[in-house]
Amino acid sequence: MEMSHGSGKTLNDKEAMARRIARFFKPGDIINLGIGAPLLVANHVADGVLVHTENGCVGVGEQLSRTDPNIPERTSLESFTNAGGIPFLPIPGAMVFSHATSYAIIRGGHLTATVLGAFEVSENGDLANWFLPGNFAGMGGAMDLCQAKNVIVQTTHCTKKGEPKLIHKCTLPLTCKGLLTHVVTERAVFEFHDNKMYLKEIREGYDLDNIKNNTEADFIVADDLKTDVVY
């Protein structure tokens, strides 16, 4: 789905979610972005937001394509790749360090936030994102990254089969239990407080009935709910 974001351009759902998540952050924040769609957040954060990658850098800049004809020195890009193996431009002042230092930052709770994908999210803030039966599985650093001060999920509201991803209780192995702070889908934004799920925003093009009909999880409609939000 593509929708206008007010500038005459359109964003697909992945880019739109990344744009919305980027608004959570302010200069000086240090954030980590999970492999896949969350990496797009780096293209939308404000100047001064520092992006951390677990393979050893704070100061990840814009993602690049190895096939971009506007980048003549392809081989030089291989010196800077994120945890997903995607080349990036480091921002001025970026710092490169070992895996050991990187995970000391993560496990020490020094990240302002991490943004992760999801297979399932429960109504009390549990996350399952590392194992799907019948597919190659690997948790990577996701369990460690959930030690961040804010754990934000970026995910489609439903599976490709149309089944809700926001459910009463996760059925897949957990990545973390009760640690989620936000969930952003292409339809809505939810927050967690005291292991309860609150609907905070509904994106333009959707309404409350649509959210209710496509969400298994029990949630509370926030008193300050925003509707027709532009991502």
C-alpha positions in Angstrom: 0.0 0.0 0.0 1.3 3.5 -0.8 0.0 6.7 0.8 0.9 10.3 0.6 2.9 11.7 3.5 2.1 15.3 2.8 5.0 16.3 0.6 3.6 15.2 -2.8 5.6 11.9 -2.6 4.4 8.4 -1.6 5.9 5.9 0.7 5.3 2.2 0.7 4.3 0.6 4.0 7.8 -0.3 5.1 9.2 3.2 4.4 6.1 4.8 6.1 6.6 2.7 9.2 10.3 3.6 9.3 9.4 7.3 8.9 7.0 7.1 11.8 9.4 5.3 14.1 12.1 7.8 13.3 9.9 10.5 15.0 10.4 8.7 18.4 14.0 9.8 18.5 15.9 13.0 19.2 19.5 14.1 18.8 21.8 12.3 21.2 19.8 9.1 21.2 21.7 5.9 20.4 19.5 3.3 18.6 20.0 -0.1 17.1 18.0 -1.3 14.1 17.2 -4.9 13.5 18.0 -6.7 10.2 15.3 -6.2 7.5 12.7 -3.5 7.3 13.8 -1.7 10.6 17.1 -0.8 8.9 15.2 1.7 6.8 14.7 3.9 10.0 18.3 5.0 9.5 17.2 6.9 6.4 14.7 9.0 8.2 16.1 9.9 11.7 17.0 13.5 12.5 20.6 14.7 12.5 22.3 13.9 15.8 20.5 10.5 16.3 23.3 7.9 16.5 22.6 4.5 14.9 24.5 1.6 16.4 25.2 -1.7 14.6 26.1 -4.8 16.6 29.0 -5.7 14.3 30.8 -2.6 15.7 29.9 1.0 14.9 28.1 4.0 16.3 27.4 6.4 13.5 25.7 4.4 10.8 24.5 6.7 8.1 22.4 6.2 5.0 22.1 2.7 3.5 23.6 2.3 0.1 23.1 -0.2 -2.8 26.0 -2.0 -4.3 24.4 -1.6 -7.7 23.7 2.1 -7.5 25.3 3.6 -10.6 25.8 6.9 -8.8 28.4 5.3 -6.5 31.6 4.8 -8.5 33.8 3.2 -5.8 31.9 0.1 -5.1 34.8 -1.7 -3.3 35.2 1.0 -0.8 31.7 0.4 0.5 32.6 -3.0 1.8 34.5 -1.4 4.6 31.3 -0.2 6.2 28.4 -2.7 6.3 25.8 -3.1 9.0 24.8 -6.4 10.7 22.7 -7.3 7.7 25.7 -7.0 5.4 24.3 -3.8 3.7 26.8 -1.0 2.9 26.3 2.3 4.6 27.9 5.7 4.7 29.3 6.5 8.2 28.4 9.9 9.5 31.2 12.4 10.4 32.6 11.4 13.8 31.4 7.7 13.6 33.3 5.3 15.9 34.2 1.7 14.9 35.0 -0.9 17.6 35.1 -4.6 18.4 32.1 -7.0 18.8 33.0 -7.2 22.5 32.7 -3.4 23.0 29.5 -3.4 20.9 27.8 -6.0 23.0 29.0 -4.3 26.2 27.0 -1.3 25.0 24.0 -3.5 24.2 24.0 -5.7 27.4 24.9 -2.8 29.6 21.6 -1.1 28.7 23.2 1.9 27.1 21.0 1.9 24.0 18.1 4.4 24.0 16.1 2.0 21.8 16.1 -0.9 19.5 13.8 -1.5 16.6 13.0 -5.1 15.8 10.7 -7.1 13.5 8.1 -9.6 14.7 6.3 -12.8 13.9 4.1 -12.4 17.0 3.4 -9.8 19.7 1.3 -10.5 22.7 -1.0 -8.1 24.5 1.2 -8.0 27.6 4.4 -7.0 25.6 6.0 -10.4 24.8 7.9 -10.7 21.5 8.5 -13.7 19.2 10.7 -12.9 16.3 13.5 -15.4 15.8 11.9 -18.8 15.0 9.2 -19.7 12.4 8.6 -23.4 11.9 9.7 -24.7 8.5 12.2 -21.8 8.0 15.8 -21.2 8.9 16.0 -19.8 12.4 18.5 -17.8 14.3 18.0 -15.4 17.1 21.2 -13.4 16.4 21.5 -10.6 19.0 17.8 -9.9 19.4 17.5 -11.2 22.9 20.4 -9.0 23.9 19.0 -6.0 22.1 15.8 -6.2 24.2 17.9 -4.8 27.1 17.5 -1.3 25.5 15.6 1.3 27.3 12.9 1.2 24.6 12.0 -1.9 22.6 10.0 -0.9 19.5 8.5 -3.4 17.1 8.1 -2.6 13.4 5.8 -5.1 11.7 2.9 -5.6 9.4 -0.4 -5.7 11.2 -1.2 -9.2 9.8 0.6 -12.1 8.2 0.6 -12.7 4.5 -2.4 -15.0 5.1 -4.3 -12.2 6.8 -4.0 -13.5 10.3 -3.3 -11.0 13.2 0.2 -10.7 14.4 -0.9 -8.9 17.6 -2.4 -11.7 19.6 -3.4 -12.7 23.1 -0.4 -15.0 23.8 2.6 -15.8 21.6 2.7 -19.4 20.4 6.3 -19.2 19.0 9.5 -19.2 21.2 9.9 -15.9 22.9 12.6 -13.3 22.2 11.7 -11.3 25.3 8.9 -11.3 27.8 7.0 -8.2 28.8 9.7 -5.8 27.6 8.1 -4.1 24.6 7.4 -0.4 24.8 5.9 0.3 21.3 4.5 -1.5 18.3 4.2 0.3 15.0 2.3 -1.3 12.1 1.3 0.1 8.7 -2.1 0.8 10.4 -1.5 1.9 14.0 0.8 2.7 16.9 0.5 0.9 20.2 2.2 1.5 23.5 2.7 -0.8 26.5 2.3 0.4 30.1 2.3 -2.0 33.0 2.0 -4.9 30.5 -1.1 -3.5 29.0 -1.5 -2.5 25.4 -2.8 0.9 24.4 -3.9 2.1 21.0 -2.3 5.5 20.6 -2.6 6.3 16.8 -4.5 5.2 13.8 -2.9 5.9 10.4 -4.7 7.8 7.7 -6.8 5.4 5.6 -7.8 3.2 8.6 -10.3 3.5 11.4 -11.0 1.9 14.8 -13.2 -0.8 13.4 -10.4 -1.9 11.0 -7.9 -2.1 13.9 -10.3 -4.1 16.1 -11.2 -6.5 13.3 -7.6 -7.2 12.5 -6.2 -7.4 16.1 -6.7 -10.5 18.3 -4.9 -8.9 21.3 -7.0 -7.1 23.8 -6.0 -3.4 23.9 -7.2 -0.2 25.6 -8.1 2.8 23.4 -6.0 5.7 24.8 -7.9 8.8 25.9 -5.7 10.9 23.7 -6.0 8.6 20.6 -4.9 10.3 17.4 -6.6 9.4 14.1 -5.8 10.1 10.5 -2.1 10.2 11.4 0.2 10.8 8.5 3.2 8.5 8.5 
